[in-house]
């Protein structure tokens, strides 16, 4: 098979509202949009969201890394099976000081998805077909994916309104961001529980806001709310305190920023740091690495959530949907906020979830979506063609 042509663009996506949590606030998102054109003209797209506070990546750094990674020479195939094998074997150049092996994950995700989208179209295979091929023990296809709701920095009247809206719309789960300076978490969560009712699954995400001692104190205060779990209560460097936190509070712990690759997973399992992994395609390096992390979690008796990153466009939404519609046993699914959040979703099809967070499984080859070329032009800041 002749080599494909790869280009990667820096795109800036404006958000419909500002998003704030304990570690960051943003009004737009800077992302990578990869394009793969096979020799016969078949075109695929992928997306990655470099976040320096998650994997240490920036857009400029990711583009530089891809420029020296000889991507084109690694991605060649004459069948769908060979395309999958090439995608799993894809390695980017080393990143100095990257002891966790995660310094190129968003960049890798963008390129991997573009390759799989293009090859999936060429060979008539959807991305969800990777699950029974690579992880048959996880394969449990569904016709409808059910997403959970989220409350970020809302409080007071807005928080009460959102709580009522989510309950009336039929959502089963809601995540509330906590640990924001000058916010009363107990008051906010009490309101959410009172309005949402006892059947609503409520979980919290601290985005590394607390030290282990602060987290233990906070969780003791919040236990009466009835929490499913707490996500990333402490900074990555405080991982060793999570085992004690679990023991003293009895609250299940989910890792997010602390869980970006297989080395992180192995350390977490060995240290007894968590009960759940938050898997996000971009921070974990793509569809296949994320699937391998789900496998590792299952083997260790841990559960997984499929999460998302703020500002994902329809490209990552579609990839996440194909993952969620094929992988069984997910504790929660986040994402598909598209037209609720981004002003340019980039896809011609509206992938935004409906009432109760419900969204239909995607069909067709590759990601199962087409992109709006005019929208891409509107948001492109810079474009680079990758060499062999």
Secondary structure, DSSP 8 states (H G I E B T S, - for coil): ----EEEEEEEEEEEEEEEEETTEEEEEEEEEEEEEE-TTS-EEEEEE---TTTTS--HHHHHHHHHTS-HHHH---SSHHHHHHHHHH------TT-TTS-TTHHHHHHHHHHHHHHHHHHHT-BTTHHHHHH-GGGB---SEEE--EEE-S--HHHHHHHHHHHHHHT-SEEEEE---TT--HHHHHHHHHHHH-TTSEEEEE-TT-B-HHHHHHHHHHHGGG-EEEEE--B-GGGGGGHHHHHHHH---EEESTT-SSHHHHHHHHHHT--SEEEE-HHHHTSHHHHHHHHHHHHHTT-EEEE---TT--HHHHHHHHHHHTTB---SEE----HHHHBS---BSS-----GGGEEE---SSBTS--B-HHHHHHHEEEEEE---
